[in-house]
């Protein structure tokens, strides 16, 4: 009896293992693209630190090399996906793909990554010509860097789409959870990428007592956190995404600040001796918890009511989390390697402003105005409600993506 039972069970186990093996074999480009997406964020954080510490920048600087190599890895991986799907793909794989030029087939995310790779590579000769024509870069924003940034954004979105489609196609619970974590990682990279663009206005503790900080964060992050939370299959998606974002930025912050470096471009007002690290990541884990609880409570049937609840909760929790956190970041207790506070650019004229709050809501007499602050918070809530509604709509669509 035991022999017959094992004989009957063996083919099932073998079939499951074969299916899992084939699944993992097809999934490797997803891991490659998400890895490339991570390298893009690492290179960008390093690039910003390079400008803040050294000043001089060429195309051949190490951060740029990391970014371009990451783009090539993503492009080649997705190119393999196109060739495999077109010439050797199964009927199921072709049914889950998007056709381009009436012949080539691949998932949508792969096409986005290929476009992004081409854009990033095209920015290289443009950047080299720019240096030859106008000299070395001093500022981060320049036309070649804008082209590069558009490719970076495309690669981030393509990586997210590839992970999302794989998550939505998964039928096994273990595969769904594993791919859900991969999608959450890709989403955390996108959150980190978005945070870089507003870091000058919304990353320093000095800004956390003014309504401008809450307006800026409410304009950007509810869209992404809510959309990714609704599209994810994890139990605590927004919380997980926020934790992954914080972990990625923290590791980069701790590594970057450990390397010696000196400015190479005048004027030098602050002679730094080590790379200036990114700011401590924003505490999105707390509004992430609120987002997860509210989405779980309301479900999918009352999106307008849910968006209002999400917008209010996001702003109020952000205030609760960052008001006293801002006090801490400008205090002596945060001036160490772990929190990396009080680290400034080489061309910053240091003064008492380092330990004061900026962008406070002041009246005509230059005094802090509670009414102006509350008006700014009300505007932030409106932004967050609108962003949450867009995020719910976007996330609902992403939950259906399988190509």
Secondary structure as UniProt FT lines:
FT   HELIX           2..53
FT   TURN            59..60
FT   HELIX           62..83
FT   HELIX           84..88
FT   HELIX           91..95
FT   STRAND          98..100
FT   TURN            101..103
FT   STRAND          104..106
FT   HELIX           108..134
FT   HELIX           143..169
FT   HELIX           173..197
FT   HELIX           199..202
FT   HELIX           205..207
FT   TURN            208..209
FT   HELIX           211..231
FT   TURN            235..236
FT   HELIX           237..256
FT   TURN            257..258
FT   HELIX           284..298
FT   TURN            299..300
FT   HELIX           303..329
FT   HELIX           332..334
FT   TURN            337..339
FT   TURN            346..347
FT   HELIX           352..355
FT   TURN            364..365
FT   HELIX           370..398
FT   TURN            399..400
//
